[in-house]
Amino acid sequence: MKGEKFVVKSPILGFEDVSEVEFAEIDNGALAFLSMTGKDAELLLINPYKVREYSFEVPAGIQTLLDMKADSKVKVFCVFVREKQTEVRINFLAPIILNCDNNVLAQVVLRAKDYPSFGVAESIKNYIKE
């Protein structure tokens, strides 16, 4: 699976020394992979908008780092982990923002008190309609 390279403008939690990643979308943009260049590591990403109502304010500093403009092609993904066979947990408090116009990205760490409906390890089962 071939992806696009992105320069990391603000550190990704747990991968603070990574400066470049490879991003590959799958499943019509619902899921993606973020491979750390130079490391044997990969983050699994989910498009939060495909799962739930999700909106947040991108800090001005991050907008500047990513050179975001009103018409920028921006994508937002959240890291998820699979626990056991059937449990998936999503971190809605640390979205990764990609500016596809210039291939740069940054992770934003949101304050829980500002976004009380977002959790760090929310079960995807909370959002699946049966």
N, CA, C and O atoms as CSV, one atom per row, in Angstrom:
chain,resi,resn,atom,element,x,y,z
A,1,MET,N,N,0.853,-1.178,0.000
A,1,MET,CA,C,0.000,0.000,0.000
A,1,MET,C,C,0.894,1.235,0.000
A,1,MET,O,O,1.633,1.481,0.953
A,2,LYS,N,N,0.819,1.997,-1.064
A,2,LYS,CA,C,1.643,3.195,-1.215
A,2,LYS,C,C,0.891,4.396,-0.668
A,2,LYS,O,O,-0.311,4.545,-0.888
A,3,GLY,N,N,1.612,5.253,0.047
A,3,GLY,CA,C,1.000,6.447,0.618
A,3,GLY,C,C,1.767,7.695,0.257
A,3,GLY,O,O,2.755,7.655,-0.476
A,4,GLU,N,N,1.294,8.797,0.782
A,4,GLU,CA,C,1.954,10.086,0.575
A,4,GLU,C,C,2.802,10.420,1.784
A,4,GLU,O,O,2.452,10.075,2.913
A,5,LYS,N,N,3.912,11.087,1.550
A,5,LYS,CA,C,4.779,11.518,2.653
A,5,LYS,C,C,4.306,12.872,3.171
A,5,LYS,O,O,3.930,13.761,2.407
A,6,PHE,N,N,4.337,12.998,4.505
A,6,PHE,CA,C,3.973,14.243,5.178
A,6,PHE,C,C,5.082,14.620,6.147
A,6,PHE,O,O,5.674,13.756,6.794
A,7,VAL,N,N,5.359,15.907,6.240
A,7,VAL,CA,C,6.315,16.426,7.216
A,7,VAL,C,C,5.552,16.706,8.508
A,7,VAL,O,O,4.483,17.318,8.489
A,8,VAL,N,N,6.109,16.254,9.623
A,8,VAL,CA,C,5.483,16.450,10.933
A,8,VAL,C,C,5.915,17.804,11.471
A,8,VAL,O,O,7.102,18.039,11.700
A,9,LYS,N,N,4.943,18.698,11.674
A,9,LYS,CA,C,5.242,20.051,12.135
A,9,LYS,C,C,5.087,20.217,13.642
A,9,LYS,O,O,5.654,21.141,14.226
A,10,SER,N,N,4.331,19.336,14.270
A,10,SER,CA,C,4.158,19.336,15.718
A,10,SER,C,C,4.165,17.875,16.134
A,10,SER,O,O,3.478,17.065,15.511
A,11,PRO,N,N,4.920,17.509,17.168
A,11,PRO,CA,C,5.159,16.096,17.480
A,11,PRO,C,C,3.894,15.253,17.675
A,11,PRO,O,O,2.868,15.721,18.168
A,12,ILE,N,N,4.019,14.000,17.269
A,12,ILE,CA,C,2.985,13.004,17.493
A,12,ILE,C,C,3.311,12.326,18.821
A,12,ILE,O,O,4.438,11.879,19.037
A,13,LEU,N,N,2.326,12.253,19.704
A,13,LEU,CA,C,2.546,11.675,21.029
A,13,LEU,C,C,3.149,10.268,20.926
A,13,LEU,O,O,2.627,9.396,20.231
A,14,GLY,N,N,4.248,10.081,21.632
A,14,GLY,CA,C,4.945,8.800,21.615
A,14,GLY,C,C,5.964,8.676,20.501
A,14,GLY,O,O,6.764,7.740,20.488
A,15,PHE,N,N,5.942,9.620,19.562
A,15,PHE,CA,C,6.864,9.597,18.424
A,15,PHE,C,C,7.448,10.991,18.223
A,15,PHE,O,O,7.492,11.502,17.104
A,16,GLU,N,N,7.888,11.591,19.306
A,16,GLU,CA,C,8.351,12.978,19.292
A,16,GLU,C,C,9.551,13.219,18.382
A,16,GLU,O,O,9.767,14.346,17.937
A,17,ASP,N,N,10.332,12.181,18.101
A,17,ASP,CA,C,11.520,12.357,17.259
A,17,ASP,C,C,11.257,12.073,15.781
A,17,ASP,O,O,12.181,12.141,14.971
A,18,VAL,N,N,10.033,11.762,15.422
A,18,VAL,CA,C,9.695,11.479,14.025
A,18,VAL,C,C,9.396,12.793,13.311
A,18,VAL,O,O,8.577,13.588,13.773
A,19,SER,N,N,10.066,13.015,12.180
A,19,SER,CA,C,9.875,14.260,11.441
A,19,SER,C,C,9.174,14.055,10.101
A,19,SER,O,O,8.774,15.023,9.454
A,20,GLU,N,N,9.024,12.806,9.684
A,20,GLU,CA,C,8.342,12.517,8.428
A,20,GLU,C,C,7.577,11.209,8.568
A,20,GLU,O,O,8.042,10.265,9.206
A,21,VAL,N,N,6.386,11.170,7.956
A,21,VAL,CA,C,5.557,9.975,8.012
A,21,VAL,C,C,5.007,9.688,6.620
A,21,VAL,O,O,5.036,10.537,5.729
A,22,GLU,N,N,4.510,8.477,6.464
A,22,GLU,CA,C,3.810,8.120,5.244
A,22,GLU,C,C,2.359,7.860,5.615
A,22,GLU,O,O,2.073,7.080,6.524
A,23,PHE,N,N,1.447,8.513,4.911
A,23,PHE,CA,C,0.019,8.432,5.195
A,23,PHE,C,C,-0.675,7.700,4.065
A,23,PHE,O,O,-0.471,8.021,2.894
A,24,ALA,N,N,-1.502,6.710,4.409
A,24,ALA,CA,C,-2.252,5.969,3.399
A,24,ALA,C,C,-3.685,5.780,3.876
A,24,ALA,O,O,-3.924,5.236,4.954
A,25,GLU,N,N,-4.633,6.232,3.066
A,25,GLU,CA,C,-6.058,6.072,3.384
A,25,GLU,C,C,-6.569,4.771,2.795
A,25,GLU,O,O,-6.135,4.335,1.729
A,26,ILE,N,N,-7.503,4.161,3.516
A,26,ILE,CA,C,-8.171,2.962,3.017
A,26,ILE,C,C,-9.658,3.087,3.323
A,26,ILE,O,O,-10.069,4.002,4.037
A,27,ASP,N,N,-10.446,2.198,2.804
A,27,ASP,CA,C,-11.862,2.104,3.148
A,27,ASP,C,C,-12.587,3.438,2.950
A,27,ASP,O,O,-13.275,3.911,3.854
A,28,ASN,N,N,-12.432,4.041,1.770
A,28,ASN,CA,C,-13.094,5.313,1.431
A,28,ASN,C,C,-12.850,6.416,2.450
A,28,ASN,O,O,-13.746,7.212,2.731
A,29,GLY,N,N,-11.657,6.469,2.999
A,29,GLY,CA,C,-11.298,7.541,3.920
A,29,GLY,C,C,-11.768,7.334,5.340
A,29,GLY,O,O,-11.572,8.212,6.180
A,30,ALA,N,N,-12.386,6.198,5.642
A,30,ALA,CA,C,-12.829,5.944,7.014
A,30,ALA,C,C,-11.647,5.539,7.891
A,30,ALA,O,O,-11.593,5.881,9.072
A,31,LEU,N,N,-10.711,4.814,7.307
A,31,LEU,CA,C,-9.539,4.335,8.039
A,31,LEU,C,C,-8.281,4.751,7.303
A,31,LEU,O,O,-8.299,5.006,6.099
A,32,ALA,N,N,-7.166,4.815,8.065
A,32,ALA,CA,C,-5.890,5.179,7.453
A,32,ALA,C,C,-4.755,4.618,8.293
A,32,ALA,O,O,-4.943,4.210,9.439
A,33,PHE,N,N,-3.578,4.611,7.695
A,33,PHE,CA,C,-2.361,4.215,8.381
A,33,PHE,C,C,-1.391,5.383,8.356
A,33,PHE,O,O,-1.324,6.122,7.373
A,34,LEU,N,N,-0.650,5.546,9.421
A,34,LEU,CA,C,0.407,6.541,9.488
A,34,LEU,C,C,1.677,5.779,9.846
A,34,LEU,O,O,1.845,5.343,10.985
A,35,SER,N,N,2.565,5.621,8.876
A,35,SER,CA,C,3.810,4.888,9.087
A,35,SER,C,C,4.922,5.875,9.405
A,35,SER,O,O,5.105,6.869,8.702
A,36,MET,N,N,5.660,5.591,10.469
A,36,MET,CA,C,6.737,6.469,10.897
A,36,MET,C,C,7.979,6.200,10.057
A,36,MET,O,O,8.532,5.101,10.093
A,37,THR,N,N,8.413,7.192,9.311
A,37,THR,CA,C,9.596,7.043,8.470
A,37,THR,C,C,10.817,6.808,9.353
A,37,THR,O,O,11.075,7.560,10.293
A,38,GLY,N,N,11.566,5.749,9.032
A,38,GLY,CA,C,12.774,5.438,9.791
A,38,GLY,C,C,12.502,4.616,11.046
A,38,GLY,O,O,13.436,4.297,11.783
A,39,LYS,N,N,11.262,4.273,11.299
A,39,LYS,CA,C,10.907,3.471,12.472
A,39,LYS,C,C,10.048,2.305,12.005
A,39,LYS,O,O,9.400,2.368,10.961
A,40,ASP,N,N,10.058,1.265,12.784
A,40,ASP,CA,C,9.206,0.122,12.491
A,40,ASP,C,C,7.929,0.279,13.314
A,40,ASP,O,O,7.642,-0.536,14.191
A,41,ALA,N,N,7.168,1.332,13.025
A,41,ALA,CA,C,5.960,1.620,13.795
A,41,ALA,C,C,4.897,2.196,12.868
A,41,ALA,O,O,5.198,2.848,11.868
A,42,GLU,N,N,3.654,1.938,13.229
A,42,GLU,CA,C,2.539,2.402,12.435
A,42,GLU,C,C,1.377,2.726,13.364
A,42,GLU,O,O,1.088,1.975,14.296
A,43,LEU,N,N,0.714,3.849,13.104
A,43,LEU,CA,C,-0.482,4.202,13.855
A,43,LEU,C,C,-1.702,3.891,12.994
A,43,LEU,O,O,-1.702,4.122,11.785
A,44,LEU,N,N,-2.730,3.369,13.632
A,44,LEU,CA,C,-3.995,3.127,12.959
A,44,LEU,C,C,-4.876,4.338,13.216
A,44,LEU,O,O,-5.014,4.785,14.355
A,45,LEU,N,N,-5.471,4.867,12.156
A,45,LEU,CA,C,-6.264,6.090,12.264
A,45,LEU,C,C,-7.690,5.850,11.789
A,45,LEU,O,O,-7.950,5.017,10.920
A,46,ILE,N,N,-8.598,6.604,12.386
A,46,ILE,CA,C,-9.995,6.539,11.986
A,46,ILE,C,C,-10.499,7.966,11.773
A,46,ILE,O,O,-10.127,8.886,12.502
A,47,ASN,N,N,-11.343,8.130,10.770
A,47,ASN,CA,C,-11.954,9.421,10.509
A,47,ASN,C,C,-13.060,9.617,11.547
A,47,ASN,O,O,-14.065,8.908,11.500
A,48,PRO,N,N,-12.906,10.551,12.478
A,48,PRO,CA,C,-13.884,10.687,13.562
A,48,PRO,C,C,-15.271,11.098,13.073
A,48,PRO,O,O,-16.272,10.806,13.728
A,49,TYR,N,N,-15.334,11.770,11.932
A,49,TYR,CA,C,-16.610,12.235,11.395
A,49,TYR,C,C,-17.459,11.078,10.868
A,49,TYR,O,O,-18.670,11.221,10.702
A,50,LYS,N,N,-16.827,9.937,10.607
A,50,LYS,CA,C,-17.560,8.746,10.161
A,50,LYS,C,C,-18.146,7.991,11.350
A,50,LYS,O,O,-18.953,7.077,11.180
A,51,VAL,N,N,-17.731,8.384,12.561
A,51,VAL,CA,C,-18.123,7.656,13.769
A,51,VAL,C,C,-19.116,8.444,14.614
A,51,VAL,O,O,-20.049,7.866,15.172
A,52,ARG,N,N,-18.923,9.766,14.714
A,52,ARG,CA,C,-19.725,10.570,15.646
A,52,ARG,C,C,-19.710,12.037,15.237
A,52,ARG,O,O,-18.994,12.433,14.318
A,53,GLU,N,N,-20.512,12.834,15.934
A,53,GLU,CA,C,-20.441,14.293,15.802
A,53,GLU,C,C,-19.102,14.706,16.405
A,53,GLU,O,O,-18.778,14.336,17.533
A,54,TYR,N,N,-18.331,15.473,15.644
A,54,TYR,CA,C,-16.980,15.783,16.105
A,54,TYR,C,C,-16.563,17.138,15.562
A,54,TYR,O,O,-16.464,17.323,14.349
A,55,SER,N,N,-16.323,18.076,16.447
A,55,SER,CA,C,-15.790,19.364,16.009
A,55,SER,C,C,-14.951,19.945,17.137
A,55,SER,O,O,-15.218,19.715,18.317
A,56,PHE,N,N,-13.945,20.693,16.752
A,56,PHE,CA,C,-13.042,21.313,17.714
A,56,PHE,C,C,-12.390,22.514,17.054
A,56,PHE,O,O,-12.388,22.648,15.831
A,57,GLU,N,N,-11.847,23.370,17.873
A,57,GLU,CA,C,-11.165,24.569,17.398
A,57,GLU,C,C,-9.685,24.245,17.201
A,57,GLU,O,O,-9.010,23.803,18.131
A,58,VAL,N,N,-9.191,24.467,15.988
A,58,VAL,CA,C,-7.765,24.266,15.724
A,58,VAL,C,C,-7.027,25.495,16.243
A,58,VAL,O,O,-7.283,26.609,15.787
A,59,PRO,N,N,-6.108,25.299,17.198
A,59,PRO,CA,C,-5.384,26.448,17.754
A,59,PRO,C,C,-4.666,27.250,16.660
A,59,PRO,O,O,-4.189,26.691,15.672
A,60,ALA,N,N,-4.602,28.545,16.856
A,60,ALA,CA,C,-3.968,29.444,15.875
A,60,ALA,C,C,-2.536,29.027,15.580
A,60,ALA,O,O,-2.094,29.100,14.434
A,61,GLY,N,N,-1.803,28.588,16.605
A,61,GLY,CA,C,-0.416,28.157,16.397
A,61,GLY,C,C,-0.309,26.974,15.446
A,61,GLY,O,O,0.604,26.917,14.622
A,62,ILE,N,N,-1.233,26.034,15.558
A,62,ILE,CA,C,-1.247,24.867,14.665
A,62,ILE,C,C,-1.656,25.296,13.259
A,62,ILE,O,O,-1.101,24.810,12.273
A,63,GLN,N,N,-2.623,26.203,13.165
A,63,GLN,CA,C,-3.028,26.711,11.848
A,63,GLN,C,C,-1.835,27.353,11.136
A,63,GLN,O,O,-1.644,27.178,9.932
A,64,THR,N,N,-1.042,28.096,11.900
A,64,THR,CA,C,0.144,28.746,11.328
A,64,THR,C,C,1.179,27.703,10.922
A,64,THR,O,O,1.722,27.764,9.819
A,65,LEU,N,N,1.457,26.744,11.810
A,65,LEU,CA,C,2.434,25.688,11.499
A,65,LEU,C,C,2.073,24.941,10.218
A,65,LEU,O,O,2.942,24.607,9.413
A,66,LEU,N,N,0.774,24.687,10.043
A,66,LEU,CA,C,0.313,23.924,8.882
A,66,LEU,C,C,0.008,24.806,7.675
A,66,LEU,O,O,-0.367,24.310,6.613
A,67,ASP,N,N,0.171,26.125,7.846
A,67,ASP,CA,C,-0.143,27.077,6.783
A,67,ASP,C,C,-1.572,26.861,6.274
A,67,ASP,O,O,-1.821,26.826,5.069
A,68,MET,N,N,-2.504,26.715,7.225
A,68,MET,CA,C,-3.908,26.483,6.883
A,68,MET,C,C,-4.579,27.782,6.467
A,68,MET,O,O,-4.403,28.832,7.085
A,69,LYS,N,N,-5.358,27.669,5.390
A,69,LYS,CA,C,-6.154,28.788,4.912
A,69,LYS,C,C,-7.611,28.321,4.863
A,69,LYS,O,O,-7.890,27.134,5.035
A,70,ALA,N,N,-8.524,29.238,4.633
A,70,ALA,CA,C,-9.946,28.900,4.606
A,70,ALA,C,C,-10.268,27.822,3.578
A,70,ALA,O,O,-11.181,27.022,3.784
A,71,ASP,N,N,-9.522,27.794,2.466
A,71,ASP,CA,C,-9.808,26.821,1.411
A,71,ASP,C,C,-8.827,25.650,1.386
A,71,ASP,O,O,-8.798,24.898,0.411
A,72,SER,N,N,-8.031,25.482,2.431
A,72,SER,CA,C,-7.072,24.378,2.489
A,72,SER,C,C,-7.794,23.039,2.524
A,72,SER,O,O,-8.844,22.894,3.149
A,73,LYS,N,N,-7.203,22.064,1.834
A,73,LYS,CA,C,-7.744,20.701,1.869
A,73,LYS,C,C,-7.163,20.018,3.108
A,73,LYS,O,O,-6.017,19.568,3.114
A,74,VAL,N,N,-7.984,19.955,4.154
A,74,VAL,CA,C,-7.543,19.445,5.450
A,74,VAL,C,C,-8.296,18.162,5.768
A,74,VAL,O,O,-9.492,18.042,5.503
A,75,LYS,N,N,-7.572,17.206,6.341
A,75,LYS,CA,C,-8.185,15.961,6.806
A,75,LYS,C,C,-7.867,15.811,8.282
A,75,LYS,O,O,-6.812,16.238,8.752
A,76,VAL,N,N,-8.794,15.199,9.007
A,76,VAL,CA,C,-8.623,14.973,10.440
A,76,VAL,C,C,-8.833,13.489,10.723
A,76,VAL,O,O,-9.799,12.881,10.264
A,77,PHE,N,N,-7.906,12.924,11.490
A,77,PHE,CA,C,-8.009,11.526,11.895
A,77,PHE,C,C,-7.674,11.409,13.369
A,77,PHE,O,O,-6.951,12.237,13.921
A,78,CYS,N,N,-8.206,10.375,14.002
A,78,CYS,CA,C,-7.901,10.073,15.403
A,78,CYS,C,C,-7.246,8.696,15.474
A,78,CYS,O,O,-7.575,7.797,14.701
A,79,VAL,N,N,-6.326,8.551,16.402
A,79,VAL,CA,C,-5.640,7.275,16.605
A,79,VAL,C,C,-6.600,6.308,17.284
A,79,VAL,O,O,-7.354,6.681,18.182
A,80,PHE,N,N,-6.553,5.054,16.831
A,80,PHE,CA,C,-7.327,4.031,17.533
A,80,PHE,C,C,-6.455,2.814,17.773
A,80,PHE,O,O,-5.482,2.576,17.057
A,81,VAL,N,N,-6.813,2.056,18.782
A,81,VAL,CA,C,-6.091,0.815,19.094
A,81,VAL,C,C,-7.106,-0.309,19.218
A,81,VAL,O,O,-8.245,-0.115,19.644
A,82,ARG,N,N,-6.651,-1.483,18.831
A,82,ARG,CA,C,-7.492,-2.672,18.953
A,82,ARG,C,C,-7.023,-3.432,20.183
A,82,ARG,O,O,-5.857,-3.812,20.296
A,83,GLU,N,N,-7.955,-3.645,21.097
A,83,GLU,CA,C,-7.678,-4.437,22.286
A,83,GLU,C,C,-8.410,-5.755,22.135
A,83,GLU,O,O,-9.590,-5.784,21.786
A,84,LYS,N,N,-7.722,-6.822,22.393
A,84,LYS,CA,C,-8.304,-8.156,22.217
A,84,LYS,C,C,-8.796,-8.288,20.784
A,84,LYS,O,O,-8.297,-7.607,19.889
A,85,GLN,N,N,-9.751,-9.141,20.567
A,85,GLN,CA,C,-10.239,-9.393,19.219
A,85,GLN,C,C,-11.348,-8.430,18.806
A,85,GLN,O,O,-11.459,-8.074,17.633
A,86,THR,N,N,-12.168,-8.009,19.770
A,86,THR,CA,C,-13.378,-7.278,19.393
A,86,THR,C,C,-13.445,-5.841,19.895
A,86,THR,O,O,-14.383,-5.123,19.550
A,87,GLU,N,N,-12.496,-5.406,20.685
A,87,GLU,CA,C,-12.567,-4.069,21.281
A,87,GLU,C,C,-11.663,-3.074,20.549
A,87,GLU,O,O,-10.467,-3.311,20.376
A,88,VAL,N,N,-12.257,-1.962,20.127
A,88,VAL,CA,C,-11.507,-0.872,19.494
A,88,VAL,C,C,-11.728,0.371,20.342
A,88,VAL,O,O,-12.862,0.702,20.687
A,89,ARG,N,N,-10.627,1.065,20.679
A,89,ARG,CA,C,-10.704,2.291,21.482
A,89,ARG,C,C,-10.099,3.447,20.679
A,89,ARG,O,O,-9.060,3.307,20.036
A,90,ILE,N,N,-10.786,4.593,20.740
A,90,ILE,CA,C,-10.400,5.768,19.946
A,90,ILE,C,C,-10.027,6.916,20.869
A,90,ILE,O,O,-10.688,7.152,21.880
A,91,ASN,N,N,-8.956,7.632,20.512
A,91,ASN,CA,C,-8.535,8.819,21.252
A,91,ASN,C,C,-9.064,10.053,20.516
A,91,ASN,O,O,-8.488,10.487,19.519
A,92,PHE,N,N,-10.168,10.610,21.022
A,92,PHE,CA,C,-10.758,11.802,20.411
A,92,PHE,C,C,-10.118,13.094,20.919
A,92,PHE,O,O,-10.417,14.171,20.403
A,93,LEU,N,N,-9.244,13.002,21.919
A,93,LEU,CA,C,-8.634,14.205,22.491
A,93,LEU,C,C,-7.287,14.578,21.862
A,93,LEU,O,O,-6.671,15.564,22.265
A,94,ALA,N,N,-6.833,13.810,20.893
A,94,ALA,CA,C,-5.549,14.136,20.248
A,94,ALA,C,C,-5.625,13.873,18.746
A,94,ALA,O,O,-4.936,12.990,18.236
A,95,PRO,N,N,-6.460,14.636,18.035
A,95,PRO,CA,C,-6.583,14.428,16.594
A,95,PRO,C,C,-5.310,14.812,15.834
A,95,PRO,O,O,-4.535,15.671,16.255
A,96,ILE,N,N,-5.136,14.144,14.711
A,96,ILE,CA,C,-4.025,14.459,13.811
A,96,ILE,C,C,-4.630,15.182,12.615
A,96,ILE,O,O,-5.551,14.685,11.967
A,97,ILE,N,N,-4.090,16.369,12.336
A,97,ILE,CA,C,-4.593,17.209,11.251
A,97,ILE,C,C,-3.583,17.188,10.114
A,97,ILE,O,O,-2.395,17.438,10.313
A,98,LEU,N,N,-4.077,16.884,8.920
A,98,LEU,CA,C,-3.230,16.841,7.733
A,98,LEU,C,C,-3.655,17.953,6.781
A,98,LEU,O,O,-4.833,18.075,6.445
A,99,ASN,N,N,-2.697,18.760,6.353
A,99,ASN,CA,C,-2.956,19.739,5.303
A,99,ASN,C,C,-2.452,19.100,4.011
A,99,ASN,O,O,-1.245,19.009,3.785
A,100,CYS,N,N,-3.380,18.662,3.172
A,100,CYS,CA,C,-3.017,17.942,1.951
A,100,CYS,C,C,-2.510,18.863,0.851
A,100,CYS,O,O,-1.978,18.389,-0.152
A,101,ASP,N,N,-2.668,20.168,1.025
A,101,ASP,CA,C,-2.164,21.123,0.034
A,101,ASP,C,C,-0.642,21.186,0.036
A,101,ASP,O,O,-0.022,21.363,-1.013
A,102,ASN,N,N,-0.038,21.041,1.220
A,102,ASN,CA,C,1.417,21.161,1.323
A,102,ASN,C,C,2.063,19.969,2.038
A,102,ASN,O,O,3.251,20.007,2.358
A,103,ASN,N,N,1.288,18.920,2.286
A,103,ASN,CA,C,1.762,17.673,2.890
A,103,ASN,C,C,2.501,17.880,4.213
A,103,ASN,O,O,3.630,17.428,4.399
A,104,VAL,N,N,1.828,18.574,5.115
A,104,VAL,CA,C,2.322,18.732,6.481
A,104,VAL,C,C,1.213,18.284,7.429
A,104,VAL,O,O,0.030,18.321,7.090
A,105,LEU,N,N,1.622,17.860,8.622
A,105,LEU,CA,C,0.630,17.439,9.608
A,105,LEU,C,C,1.080,17.816,11.001
A,105,LEU,O,O,2.252,18.104,11.245
A,106,ALA,N,N,0.117,17.806,11.910
A,106,ALA,CA,C,0.394,18.083,13.318
A,106,ALA,C,C,-0.664,17.377,14.154
A,106,ALA,O,O,-1.802,17.187,13.725
A,107,GLN,N,N,-0.260,17.000,15.345
A,107,GLN,CA,C,-1.224,16.452,16.288
A,107,GLN,C,C,-1.597,17.556,17.267
A,107,GLN,O,O,-0.736,18.276,17.774
A,108,VAL,N,N,-2.892,17.676,17.523
A,108,VAL,CA,C,-3.400,18.656,18.470
A,108,VAL,C,C,-3.829,17.907,19.719
A,108,VAL,O,O,-4.556,16.918,19.631
A,109,VAL,N,N,-3.387,18.365,20.877
A,109,VAL,CA,C,-3.832,17.778,22.133
A,109,VAL,C,C,-4.871,18.727,22.721
A,109,VAL,O,O,-4.560,19.842,23.142
A,110,LEU,N,N,-6.111,18.251,22.734
A,110,LEU,CA,C,-7.218,19.063,23.240
A,110,LEU,C,C,-7.337,18.914,24.749
A,110,LEU,O,O,-7.030,17.859,25.303
A,111,ARG,N,N,-7.778,19.963,25.401
A,111,ARG,CA,C,-7.972,19.919,26.855
A,111,ARG,C,C,-9.315,19.268,27.169
A,111,ARG,O,O,-10.348,19.674,26.637
A,112,ALA,N,N,-9.297,18.265,28.029
A,112,ALA,CA,C,-10.511,17.525,28.381
A,112,ALA,C,C,-11.586,18.441,28.953
A,112,ALA,O,O,-12.775,18.227,28.718
A,113,LYS,N,N,-11.175,19.455,29.698
A,113,LYS,CA,C,-12.186,20.353,30.284
A,113,LYS,C,C,-12.886,21.200,29.221
A,113,LYS,O,O,-14.023,21.627,29.421
A,114,ASP,N,N,-12.212,21.447,28.090
A,114,ASP,CA,C,-12.832,22.197,26.998
A,114,ASP,C,C,-13.707,21.308,26.109
A,114,ASP,O,O,-14.610,21.796,25.429
A,115,TYR,N,N,-13.432,20.003,26.123
A,115,TYR,CA,C,-14.156,19.049,25.291
A,115,TYR,C,C,-14.582,17.846,26.142
A,115,TYR,O,O,-14.075,16.740,25.954
A,116,PRO,N,N,-15.510,18.066,27.073
A,116,PRO,CA,C,-15.883,17.002,28.007
A,116,PRO,C,C,-16.533,15.780,27.360
A,116,PRO,O,O,-16.586,14.716,27.977
A,117,SER,N,N,-17.022,15.913,26.140
A,117,SER,CA,C,-17.642,14.755,25.482
A,117,SER,C,C,-16.630,13.906,24.711
A,117,SER,O,O,-16.996,12.889,24.122
A,118,PHE,N,N,-15.351,14.323,24.711
A,118,PHE,CA,C,-14.300,13.552,24.037
A,118,PHE,C,C,-13.492,12.804,25.080
A,118,PHE,O,O,-13.170,13.349,26.136
A,119,GLY,N,N,-13.163,11.548,24.781
A,119,GLY,CA,C,-12.341,10.760,25.693
A,119,GLY,C,C,-11.040,10.336,25.052
A,119,GLY,O,O,-10.849,10.477,23.844
A,120,VAL,N,N,-10.142,9.811,25.879
A,120,VAL,CA,C,-8.837,9.354,25.411
A,120,VAL,C,C,-8.904,7.920,24.899
A,120,VAL,O,O,-8.155,7.554,23.994
A,121,ALA,N,N,-9.777,7.115,25.459
A,121,ALA,CA,C,-9.875,5.703,25.077
A,121,ALA,C,C,-11.337,5.275,25.034
A,121,ALA,O,O,-11.763,4.390,25.776
A,122,GLU,N,N,-12.096,5.921,24.149
A,122,GLU,CA,C,-13.520,5.615,24.047
A,122,GLU,C,C,-13.737,4.365,23.203
A,122,GLU,O,O,-13.101,4.180,22.165
A,123,SER,N,N,-14.634,3.522,23.660
A,123,SER,CA,C,-14.969,2.314,22.918
A,123,SER,C,C,-15.786,2.676,21.683
A,123,SER,O,O,-16.714,3.482,21.750
A,124,ILE,N,N,-15.429,2.072,20.565
A,124,ILE,CA,C,-16.196,2.318,19.332
A,124,ILE,C,C,-17.614,1.780,19.458
A,124,ILE,O,O,-18.513,2.201,18.729
A,125,LYS,N,N,-17.810,0.850,20.382
A,125,LYS,CA,C,-19.151,0.290,20.604
A,125,LYS,C,C,-20.146,1.366,21.027
A,125,LYS,O,O,-21.351,1.213,20.824
A,126,ASN,N,N,-19.645,2.461,21.618
A,126,ASN,CA,C,-20.525,3.559,22.012
A,126,ASN,C,C,-21.169,4.249,20.811
A,126,ASN,O,O,-22.157,4.965,20.967
A,127,TYR,N,N,-20.616,4.040,19.614
A,127,TYR,CA,C,-21.073,4.766,18.437
A,127,TYR,C,C,-21.647,3.877,17.337
A,127,TYR,O,O,-22.077,4.373,16.296
A,128,ILE,N,N,-21.653,2.577,17.565
A,128,ILE,CA,C,-22.183,1.656,16.558
A,128,ILE,C,C,-23.661,1.414,16.843
A,128,ILE,O,O,-24.043,1.029,17.948
A,129,LYS,N,N,-24.472,1.646,15.835
A,129,LYS,CA,C,-25.913,1.402,15.958
A,129,LYS,C,C,-26.165,-0.069,15.636
A,129,LYS,O,O,-25.745,-0.567,14.592
A,130,GLU,N,N,-26.839,-0.738,16.524
A,130,GLU,CA,C,-27.110,-2.166,16.281
A,130,GLU,C,C,-28.486,-2.373,15.715
A,130,GLU,O,O,-28.880,-3.508,15.451
